[in-house]
Structures are given as structure tokens and as C-alpha cells.
Amino acid sequence: MKIENKSYYTDKIRAIDAKVEAIKIAFSPMTFQAIRALIELGLLQMISDSEDEGITIKGLSEKSGISEYGVGVLVEMALGMGVVKFNEKEAENGTEKIVLGKIGWFLLEDDCTRVNFNFTNDICYKGAFNLLESVKNGKPEGLRQFGDKWTTVYEALSTLPEREKKSWFEFDHFYSDVAFPEALPIVYAKKPKKLFDIGGNTAKWAIASCKHDSDVNVTIVDLPGQTKVAEENAKKAGFSDRISFVSGNVLDETTRLPEGADAVWMSQFLDCFSLKQITKILTKIHDSVDEKCDVWVLEPLWDMQKFEGESYALQATSLYFTCIANGNSKMYRFGELVEAIERAGFKLETAHHNLGTNFYSLLNFKKA
């Protein structure tokens, strides 16, 4: 399937501009940390608070208690990145005052950028050094930063430090939760009484389902660490009588999926597995459901995004899967994901694209 974004097929950038982009890539680890420092030291917020007038490097130094040297090197890098700008009117008067640029505004105020930034820093940054090793070995070698006893990040989630855990779950929920309001009426238009949520994580979808439809009962299938958290959340939400749990590794040969579902739901779950593993999981589902059961898959597909930034973020997320999460999965294209599912004996019935602000795709399958 051809991708609509024509930039993937052409190379029209001028040579001088291409060199600038190459230089940005060459220094990107340090420039990322420069912005992190500006944010965590409060300097970028101080520049924002100065509004259109701006603030000098000396002023930033006095307000923050950071040396003029330290403030200076960070601000100069931010100028090179377009994160901040000089106030042109003040410069004409001989005063160099710094104002926030549009890129800086997004770094401070845009939830998508903030979530991606924190996730990259707290989960991916250190482990990214092992990307080469991960690609060669087919294992998430960067996961060692969190300990040496884990084979996937999902096993380690419950033991992560609080800051890292917060960044991981904010990233995970940000991308899937925003599509829930549009997905709920589509899924529950068929009035399923029993829905199995495979990879239910913290019970966000299960709780949303119970709020949306008073007749549905949800069974969450996930790893023991996740079902424990999900059970606590379901109880807090008042739905412990309608949300039940099956703990286990869906890839384990001994794990059997429950039967009797009217619908099976998987939200941002299949991107955690390789294409072969996806077919294996769907084969298990195929064996446990009948021809009337609807299988729903909610995924962000990088070739179905409206804007370049969203596609870029998903392509970058694939690198996280390679070196941190599991070493063998990624964010998929529409065609390859559908093909992997259909190999298990399913047929795509409908595809709803561009759900939520992150442009999710909701795919509906039934037994072929």
C-alpha cells in the first residue's frame, strides 16, 4: 500500500538544508539534554513568563541562581534550535533579551510533546546507547538500565522508580486514551454483553466500558503485575462486580484464553509483539471465539497519520520497542498488521481511521 506522504518518495531538500539537518542529528543527544536542563531548571518557563519583552541572560541568572555561563550555553543552544529567539526591538536598543519561540511554546505547553519528551528522557535515553547492540542481537539490550533480570519492559513496570513509572504510563495512556471516546460508541453499537480486554493494563478501557454500557461485563487478560494494578483500579471505580481478571502471559503455550466472548478488545497491545507473535496471539483468540464474536484492534498506524510529526513520533517509538521494550516489535503499517491478523484465520470487516487527536485506527475482524 502506497503511503500518502509524498516526502517518503522524493528527496527535494536543498543540499545546504540537508547538511543542517545532518548536523542536527550529529549533535541531537546533547541538544536534547540542553532542553531538558532548560526545562528542569525552570529557565524556559522564566523566558515564557517574560512574554513579549523578553529577559536577558543576566536576568535569568539572577532569577535562577545559575551562573551566567551556565545559562548562556543553554540559551545559545536553544537559539540555534529555534526554541527561543532574540527580541528584535530590544536588540536595536543594544539589549539582548530572550523571548520564547514557537518551538519553545510546544515544549512547554503541548501535552503530546511533553509526554514524548519525558518518556524519552526517563525511559529511553540511557538505553538508546544500546540500540546498535539490540538490533544485532534481537534483544532489548537497553533494558539493562532497569536491572538485569527482565526480558521485556512489561515485566519490569511494577518495579520501576516512581518518576520512570509515571513517564511510562503517561506515555502509554496518552496515546490510547484519547481515542476511547470515539471508539466506545462504535464498539458498543453491537451491544456486547461479555468483552475480553486482552492486555488491559490499568483497566482504563474496562472502566470506560462499564461507564458507557451498564450491561457489559469485562474480563481483563494480562500479566500478573498488571492485573493486580487493574484490580485495584476497578475496585476504586466501583466496578469490581463487573470487571474480572485472568492473569498470565498470552504468549505462553500453557496460557488458555477464556471462551464465550461477544467481543475481544486489544488497545495498543499488538504493537508490543512481532508479526509472528501477533499471528500466534490471534490464533489463540481464533480458537476461543465463535463466528459472531467481534475482534477489535485499536492501534496508531504510522502510515495512516495525517501529519508528519505524528508519523515521526511513531517511527521513533519503534526504536523504544527495539532497545527497551522487547527487541522485536514496532509501530506497524496498516497493511502489515492486517495481514498478520488475517493469517490467523480472521477477515477485516471495517476500518475506522483518524480516531482522537493522535489519529488511531480501529480495526474490526471476524472469523473468515
Secondary structure as GFF3:
##gff-version 3
##sequence-region A 1 368
A	DSSP	three_ten_helix	6	8	.	.	.	ID=ss1
A	DSSP	alpha_helix	15	40	.	.	.	ID=ss2
A	DSSP	alpha_helix	43	49	.	.	.	ID=ss3
A	DSSP	alpha_helix	57	64	.	.	.	ID=ss4
A	DSSP	alpha_helix	68	81	.	.	.	ID=ss5
A	DSSP	beta_strand	84	86	.	.	.	ID=ss6
A	DSSP	alpha_helix	88	92	.	.	.	ID=ss7
A	DSSP	beta_strand	98	100	.	.	.	ID=ss8
A	DSSP	alpha_helix	102	109	.	.	.	ID=ss9
A	DSSP	alpha_helix	111	119	.	.	.	ID=ss10
A	DSSP	pi_helix	120	124	.	.	.	ID=ss11
A	DSSP	three_ten_helix	127	130	.	.	.	ID=ss12
A	DSSP	alpha_helix	131	137	.	.	.	ID=ss13
A	DSSP	three_ten_helix	141	146	.	.	.	ID=ss14
A	DSSP	alpha_helix	153	156	.	.	.	ID=ss15
A	DSSP	three_ten_helix	157	159	.	.	.	ID=ss16
A	DSSP	alpha_helix	162	177	.	.	.	ID=ss17
A	DSSP	alpha_helix	180	187	.	.	.	ID=ss18
A	DSSP	three_ten_helix	188	190	.	.	.	ID=ss19
A	DSSP	beta_strand	194	198	.	.	.	ID=ss20
A	DSSP	alpha_helix	204	212	.	.	.	ID=ss21
A	DSSP	beta_strand	217	222	.	.	.	ID=ss22
A	DSSP	alpha_helix	224	237	.	.	.	ID=ss23
A	DSSP	beta_strand	243	247	.	.	.	ID=ss24
A	DSSP	beta_strand	263	267	.	.	.	ID=ss25
A	DSSP	three_ten_helix	270	272	.	.	.	ID=ss26
A	DSSP	alpha_helix	275	288	.	.	.	ID=ss27
A	DSSP	beta_strand	294	299	.	.	.	ID=ss28
A	DSSP	three_ten_helix	302	304	.	.	.	ID=ss29
A	DSSP	alpha_helix	308	320	.	.	.	ID=ss30
A	DSSP	pi_helix	321	325	.	.	.	ID=ss31
A	DSSP	alpha_helix	334	342	.	.	.	ID=ss32
A	DSSP	beta_strand	346	355	.	.	.	ID=ss33
A	DSSP	beta_strand	360	367	.	.	.	ID=ss34
###
